[in-house]
Amino acid sequence: MVRRATQKGTSNPELDHKTAQGFVAIDSSESKVNHSLPVAPQSLPVSSPANNRMKPTKSKDFPVYDSQKGTIPEVSSWSIEQSEELYRISGWGDPYFSINDVGHVTVSPKGLRGGSLDLFDVVNSLKGRNLELPLLIRFSDILEDRIERLNACFAKAIARYSYAGKYRGVFPVKCNQQRHFVQKLVEFGKPHQFGLEAGSKPELLIALASLNTSGSLIICNGYKDREYVETAMLAQKLGQTAIVVMEQVEEVEQVIAASKRLGIKPVIGLRAKLCAKGMGRWGTSAGDRAKFGLTIPEILAAIEKLRKADLLDSLQLLHFHIGSQISSISVLKDAFREAGQIYVELSRLGANMKYLDVGGGLGVDYDGSKTTYAASKNYNMQNYANDVVAAMKDACTQAKLEVPTLISESGRAIASHQSVLVFDILGSSDVVEDHVEPLTGDEHLIIRNLHETYDSISSENLQEPFNDAEQFKDEAISLFGFGYLSLPERAQAEKLFWSCCHKIQDYLHQMDFVPEELTDLETVMASIYYMNLSVFQSAPDSWAIDQLFPIMPIHRLNEEPVKRATLADLTCDSDGKIDRFIDIRGVKSLLEVHPLKSTEPYYLGMFLNGAYQEIMGNLHNLFGDTNTVHIQLTPKGYEIEHVVKGDTMKEVLGYVQYDSEDLLESMRKRTEVAMENGQITLEESQILLQHYERCLSGYTYLSSM
Ligand SMILES: Cc1ncc(COP(=O)(O)O)c(C=O)c1O
């Protein structure tokens, strides 16, 4: 498997409020975007307060079809609030993303602490620095805010339940291994002694070398070999607390043997297969047949082995992970309760228990619905922290035990919000609406039938003409197949069919109730917008596991998005598309977009995609890593901390073992032969070679304008 030398570089924002003393969780009703401390603009405008906007009169103001003129009058009164409602931005984006008065997406990287950037302006200014789209923008301040929120929620829960233990979070490196990201995470995590979790040997190497925070933890998960176990144990000599978590039965012997060989008493943990089952996509991460973890009988056998090896006092941690993106708080509560009892029993059996690691699972509200839908969650970070703390306090109080240090391995809840992928739309494919010409009388019967069908469409009569139009179009195609209809006549029939569909659709937009048979009409007639993006590279989970990410235009949000579209990517794969979008009722198949203008680019943003996407992206069609920038808010605007240029074609070709010099040489030889044969002129051959050479050092994506 070929992979790159450098890989390229998603909760509802939680309900906390930063006070002078630190973060304090508040109720969702109090959670508002606070622009009271805007950062003064430098090159970029600071967004204005959101409270001076007009309220929408209706939630959906569809234009009314004018059958006399055959047109729809322009609706000018589209408000920013309507865009907010349509794209549900406050549901999934608060407090980081909102819309400003000029209709652009605003980013408030420091959450409630003030200061914001106009995303559209940021993108334009980055483009001015030769950073082409698609562009992944990482907002370091969002990462810092997420880390602070999680720690503040646990601090608040610990205070609320008078919990005598601490919280020491760790970040699972698998979620985003990019160097600049991990370095920032370690830096921001320092005040909270935030640690790292490794799920593999290479991730262990990152964790050991990157984490320099005293008192923080390294949790060593995943499959292990002798080298992995010994490396983790030896790291103790560097003053690091690397806890080796035994996830497989065989690892117990491995750890015992390594300890004997090295003469080191390790700190070890056990991953339990809980009965409390996760749900949704990652539901099989728990239960007896889960890939990782020890069943209860296996745990008891492990305890006996450790006792015999005089290492029972090394067993200090109980870990479980019931899956990622757990949507329901009741599932989490069950798991915390079960784990609490196992923890207590391990102590009773003689283990020197000190830590409880609740794994990942803290969800992200991708659709902003606050429900148990797979793309959402019915709890906030504070509820989560409260439940972990309360469950352990209960279990330990009953058993008269000291409470453990609490660890969570929250990945997506930390990493998702900080990155935004911005991409441009290269063009569209639309069902065009042709003007319906009056009949001359010489037309084929099938054309006249379609024409009459068109005339018969009215607000009271939609279903019947739709059925007729479909039938006549099918008949027209059959007639063409048998040679009874000419190509121009077939074209006329098809245009009339689509004109009927347009007219019916315009009436449907005015109706509160859409007949079931006509619900698909909008999908059939939707536009296809071509994205300058590879779904396989930049949003692999959207393709592989139907993960939903909020997607919306980042500008023109004071203008009604009158078109409905699916998004198609640059790859030649029919799967390379996005036709599932967040919606209040679950999922919708079309995104509301604006008509493209020939003189202006059109930018969409994919949000909450900072977890897992970058590393899982693949090189389908050889579209490489996108350009990535790290941005930090400054008192004057923002600073570009790092630019990680996306792959060049030379680089992606190198991943599949092509040497760019060899390729170029081969092209040179071919042009020489073609010149000799008089197939190409010298001038043409030079232009071809220059293009070829320039492409090799260029971005793998298209340049739009
Ligand atoms: C063992 C372990 N810990 C933590 C995580 C992170 O989970 P999440 O991103 O849901 O926080 C995962 C991911 O699946 C995992 O396998």
The ligand as an SDF file (V2000), in Angstrom:
LIG
                    3D

 16 16  0  0  0  0  0  0  0  0999 V2000
   -9.8570    3.4580   21.8780 C   0  0  0  0  0  0  0  0  0  0  0  0
  -10.3980    4.7230   21.3540 C   0  0  0  0  0  0  0  0  0  0  0  0
  -10.3540    5.8200   22.1200 N   0  0  0  0  0  0  0  0  0  0  0  0
  -10.8320    7.0210   21.6900 C   0  0  0  0  0  0  0  0  0  0  0  0
  -11.4000    7.1300   20.4370 C   0  0  0  0  0  0  0  0  0  0  0  0
  -11.9320    8.4670   20.0210 C   0  0  0  0  0  0  0  0  0  0  0  0
  -13.3150    8.4560   19.9120 O   0  0  0  0  0  0  0  0  0  0  0  0
  -14.1110    9.8160   19.6910 P   0  0  0  0  0  0  0  0  0  0  0  0
  -13.5710   10.4250   18.4700 O   0  0  0  0  0  0  0  0  0  0  0  0
  -15.5250    9.3810   19.6100 O   0  0  0  0  0  0  0  0  0  0  0  0
  -13.8860   10.6800   20.8890 O   0  0  0  0  0  0  0  0  0  0  0  0
  -11.4630    6.0130   19.6030 C   0  0  0  0  0  0  0  0  0  0  0  0
  -12.0710    6.1370   18.2720 C   0  0  0  0  0  0  0  0  0  0  0  0
  -12.8250    5.3790   17.8070 O   0  0  0  0  0  0  0  0  0  0  0  0
  -10.9580    4.7680   20.0750 C   0  0  0  0  0  0  0  0  0  0  0  0
  -10.9960    3.6840   19.3230 O   0  0  0  0  0  0  0  0  0  0  0  0
  1  2  1  0
  2  3  1  0
  2 15  2  0
  3  4  2  0
  4  5  1  0
  5  6  1  0
  5 12  2  0
  6  7  1  0
  7  8  1  0
  8  9  2  0
  8 10  1  0
  8 11  1  0
 12 13  1  0
 12 15  1  0
 13 14  2  0
 15 16  1  0
M  END
$$$$
